[in-house]
């Protein structure tokens, strides 16, 4: 029998890894796993015990993006009250606001914590969020001023996949969920389609959470990977990736990438291109 300590814990930034694989590597139970670690984003995956309650903490210099992936949580955020969040609830904890997560019911909860690499985590105190930000000379994330269906603009404290489907209807569509100075997160709902020409990024990695359907990634130099609900995919900087939904039902993926990052196509080569003969 293999001891838990001898299990191979998946490293961050794997081209493909799933919650089941991570859970097996940690031996089940309660764990905290570093999923993504790059210049713009740290993403942790947490599996928390039924009934557990986190100490309320706040971040002076970073918004936190939380995606509830399994279980039910009671979430309390300064100035925004308390609400219940189930799977496929997406939460923005703004700078300066303390948040507390309580796992409800008899099942484990699974959620992400996504923030910029230099994000601090401080225990809650009696100051208001505005007073905390002022003490650290931090301004709130500038809200995106644009029309959005159902007024579901980016950086909402609480947004559910059910909300989006109700407002936006059937596939195909894309919706901006998070938009701050270091990363953006979209939700892309697509019907099955042919493999496109693809693109790559010279400036950053791109990574995805898969929430519905079966989606195939074809990478130059890395291979082909099929992902479904509960999986995570990472395209390293410089590698062309071609993405399409396969099977008979639409797929949902949630990419995170730098704001306004260029998307050069397969005809663009250069010093940063990877995974093909003749380029590093």
LOKEVO-229826 format. One line per 8 residues: number of its first residue (from 1); their letters; for each residue x, y, z of C-alpha. Coordinates in steps of 0.001 Angstrom, whole numbers, plus 524288, in hexadecimal, padded with zeros to 5 digits. Each point is the difference from the previous one (the first is absolute). Example, Ala and Ser with C-alpha at 12.3 -4.5 7.8 and 13.67 -1.06 7.14 Angstrom:
// LOKEVO-229826
1 = AS = 8300C/7EE6C/81E78  8055A/80D70/7FD6C
***
This chain:
// LOKEVO-229826
1 = XXXXXXXX = 80000/80000/80000  80542/80D6A/7FC4E  800E1/80983/80B56  7F936/80D02/7FE53  80D0A/80700/80186  80575/7F865/7F469  7F546/803EE/7F696  803FF/808D0/7F4CF
9 = XXXXXXXX = 7F989/80D34/80237  7FD72/80645/7F2B7  80889/80BDA/7FDB9  7F9CF/80D2C/7FCAB  7FD4C/80387/7F1CD  7FD82/7F22D/7FB2E  7FAC8/7FF8D/7F1ED  7F4B0/7F7D3/8055B
17 = XXXXXXXX = 7FC40/7FC2F/80DD3  7F30F/7FD12/80696  7FA3B/80126/80D90  7FF59/7F125/8012D  80E8B/7FE9F/7FD07  8038C/80AA6/809B2  7F748/7FA0E/80A76  80622/7F297/7FE13
25 = XXXXXXXX = 80DB0/805B1/800C5  7FCEE/806B0/80CE9  7F9A4/7F3B6/8057F  7F256/805BA/800B8  7FB31/8079A/80BA4  80370/80E58/80159  80A99/80647/7F7BF  8050E/80C93/7F9FE
33 = XXXXXXXX = 8061D/7FE80/7F28C  8078E/809D3/7F7B4  7F9C3/7FEBB/7F29A  805EB/80B76/7F86E  80C03/80813/802F4  80496/80A08/7F623  8034B/80E62/7FECD  7F1F6/804C7/7FFF0
41 = XXXXXXXX = 7F872/7F5F9/80803  800BD/7F6D5/80B6C  7F4AB/7F661/80025  7FDD9/7F6B9/80B58  7F61E/7F504/800D5  7FA61/7FD32/80D73  7F867/7F41D/804CD  7F9E3/80351/80D1A
49 = XXXXXXXX = 7F937/7F7A3/80A40  7F152/80055/8026F  7FCDF/80A2A/80A45  80D3D/806AC/7FF34  80098/80ECD/800E9  80B72/8084B/7FB8A  804EB/80B4F/80812  7FBCC/80CBF/7F969
57 = XXXXXXXX = 80B47/805EC/7F869  8019D/80B73/7F6BA  809B9/803B0/7F581  804E3/80E00/7FF5E  805E1/7FF60/7F26F  7F83F/7F614/7F81D  7F274/7FB96/7FC87  7FDA7/7F17D/80223
65 = XXXXXXXX = 7F851/7F7BD/7F654  7F945/7F444/80613  7F910/7F5A2/7F7FF  7F7C5/7F649/80796  80214/7F2F5/7F930  7F968/7F665/8093C  7F805/8001B/80C81  7F884/80B35/80663
73 = XXXXXXXX = 805B8/80BB5/806FC  7FB03/80B11/80838  807F7/80BCE/7FBF9  80115/80C8E/807D2  806A5/80BF8/7FA0B  80159/80D66/80675  7F5CA/809B5/7FAF5  7F9E9/7F597/7F751
81 = XXXXXXXX = 7F93F/7F767/80A06  7FEB0/7F145/800E3  7FB51/7F6D5/7F55E  7FFE8/7F18E/7FC86  80898/7FBDB/7F4A9  7FF24/7F2EF/7F918  807BB/7FA01/7F4C5  80226/8097F/7F4C2
89 = XXXXXXXX = 7FEBE/80C1F/80843  80AB5/809DE/7FCE2  80403/809CA/80A5B  80852/80C5C/7FFB8  80520/803F5/80D59  8041F/80E3B/7FDF7  80C5A/805F6/805AB  7FE76/80390/80E3E
97 = XXXXXXXX = 7F3EE/7F7A2/80263  80112/7F4C7/809C0  7FA05/7F307/7FBC4  7FC3B/7F3BA/80774  7FC7E/7F2B8/7FA1A  7F7C5/7F5DF/8075B  7FDD2/7F27E/7F9EC  7F1B2/7FC38/801A7
105 = XXXXXXXX = 7FA17/7F260/8008B  806B4/7F2DB/800CD  808B8/800B4/7F3F6  80D5B/805E9/7FDC4  800CD/80D10/7F938  80938/80292/7F4A7  8037E/80DBB/7FB84  80AB0/807D6/7F97A
113 = XXXXXXXX = 8074E/80BD1/80512  80587/8080A/7F4BE  8079E/80CA3/80223  80C43/80726/7FBB8  80CFE/7FA69/804EE  80306/80AD9/809B2  7F2AA/7FF4A/8068A  800C6/80128/80EBF
121 = XXXXXXXX = 7F665/7F965/80943  7FD23/806FF/80CCD  7F6C1/7FCBC/80B4F  7F373/807C3/800A3  7FF60/80BD5/808E0  7F5E2/80A2F/803A5  8037F/809A0/7F53E  7F736/801D7/7F452
129 = XXXXXXXX = 804EB/7FB53/7F2AE  8022A/80E34/7FBFF  80817/80298/80C37  80847/7F3E0/7FD88  802A1/803D2/7F1E6  80355/80DE1/80403  809D4/7FB24/80A08  806DF/7F846/7F54F
137 = XXXXXXXX = 7FECA/80AA6/7F58B  7F820/7F6E4/7F74A  7F4B1/803DD/7F74A  7F50F/7F68F/7FC72  8005B/7F8FE/7F308  7FA9C/8091F/7F5A5  7F2DA/7FAB6/7FC06  7FDE9/7FD16/7F1A3
145 = XXXXXXXX = 7F643/809D0/7FA9E  7F8F6/7F919/7F511  7F2CC/7FA8A/7FCF3  7FE43/7F1C6/803D9  7F414/7F736/7FE49  7F7E9/80063/80C5E  809AC/809CF/8059F  808F7/7F488/80313
153 = XXXXXXXX = 80C61/80832/7FF3B  80D61/7FA88/803CD  804AC/7FF22/80E2E  7F2A9/7FD5A/805D4  800B0/7FB2F/80DED  7F720/7F496/7FC72  7FCDE/7FA4C/7F2A7  7FAE5/7F284/7FC93
161 = XXXXXXXX = 80075/7F819/7F39A  7F13E/7FECD/80119  7FEEE/80EEE/7FFED  80811/800C5/7F3A0  7F873/7F559/7F8EA  7F31E/8066F/803A0  80455/80D51/7FAF1  80863/7FC16/7F459
169 = XXXXXXXX = 7F8C2/7F3E5/7FB5F  80555/7F4A2/7F83B  80DDA/7FEF3/7FACE  807A9/80669/7F99E  80474/80B46/80886  80B19/80509/80880  7FF07/80801/80C74  80A63/807A3/807A2
177 = XXXXXXXX = 7FF58/7FBC2/80E3B  80C3E/80674/805BA  8075A/80BC2/7FAE3  80AF1/8060D/80800  80DA1/80527/7FDB1  806C0/7F2B3/8004F  7F6BA/7F5F9/7FA37  7F2F8/7FE38/7F963
185 = XXXXXXXX = 7F6F3/7F447/800AE  7F5AF/7FD0A/7F5DB  7F57E/7F5A2/7FF22  7FEE8/7FA6C/7F247  7F414/7F7DB/7FC4E  80192/7F95E/7F2C6  7F909/7F5AE/7F810  80842/7F502/7FA14
193 = XXXXXXXX = 80833/80553/7F4CA  80B85/7FD08/7F733  80DF9/801C2/80459  8042E/80E31/7FD7B  80D4E/804E2/7FB94  8036A/803AB/80DF3  80836/80AA0/8065A  80ADD/801DB/809F3
201 = XXXXXXXX = 804A4/80A29/809D7  80D95/805E9/80068  7FDB8/806C5/80D10  7F982/7F636/80918  7FA6F/7F29B/802A3  7F177/7FDB9/7FE5D  7F845/7F670/8083B  7F209/7FAFE/80077
209 = XXXXXXXX = 7F5FB/7F9E4/80907  7F6C7/7F6C0/7F8C6  7F1FE/7FFF0/804E7  7F7D3/7F916/7F59E  80175/7F72E/7F429  80C51/7FA40/7FA3D  80A40/80930/7FA78  80C54/7FC52/7F89D
217 = XXXXXXXX = 80CC8/80796/8001A  80A60/7FDAC/7F5A1  80D32/805D1/803BF  80C1D/80171/7F794  80AAB/7F813/80685  7F782/7FB69/80B6B  7F5A6/7F752/7F9D8  7F143/7FEA2/80052
225 = XXXXXXXX = 7F7ED/8001F/80C70  7F171/7FE07/8023C  7FA13/80689/80BF0  7F2B7/7FFC2/8068B  7F96B/80526/80C41  80970/800EB/80B5D  80C23/800B2/7F769  809DE/80B09/7FE80
233 = XXXXXXXX = 80851/802CC/7F3FD  80BF9/808CA/7FEF2  80649/804FE/7F368  80DF2/80462/8030A  804BA/80CD8/7FA6C  803DA/7FECE/7F1BD  7F8C0/7F365/7FCC9  7F5A0/80037/7F563
241 = XXXXXXXX = 7F326/7FA61/804ED  7F461/7FBCB/7F7DD  7F34F/7FE0F/8077E  7F31F/7F9FC/7FC1D  7F402/7FA27/8066F  7FDF9/7F1CA/7FC2E  7F4A5/7F69F/801E3  7F191/8033D/7FF79
249 = XXXXXXXX = 7FE22/80A90/80A57  8054F/80DBD/80203  80C1D/8023C/80836  8034B/80A4C/80A10  80DDA/80450/802D4  804D8/80B33/80867  80D0B/805A8/7FB67  808C2/808E6/80815
257 = XXXXXXXX = 80A24/80849/7F915  80659/80D7D/8002C  7F725/80B84/7FC8A  800B6/803DB/7F1A1  809E1/7F55A/7FCE1  802AA/7FE46/7F15B  7FB56/7F36F/7F983  80967/7FDA5/7F491
265 = XXXXXXXX = 7FC37/7F50D/7F6BB  807D6/7F458/7FB01  8063D/80813/7F52C  8070A/8088D/809FC  80D3B/7FAE5/8044B  80AB7/806D7/807AD  808B4/7FF6F/80BE7  7F4EF/7FC70/80958
273 = XXXXXXXX = 7F9DF/7F520/7F7EB  801A0/7F266/805C3  7FD4A/7F1E7/7FC92  8037A/7FF77/7F191  80CD7/7FC63/7F955  8096A/80B3D/7FE88  7FA9B/807E5/80B72  803E3/7FEB8/80E57
***
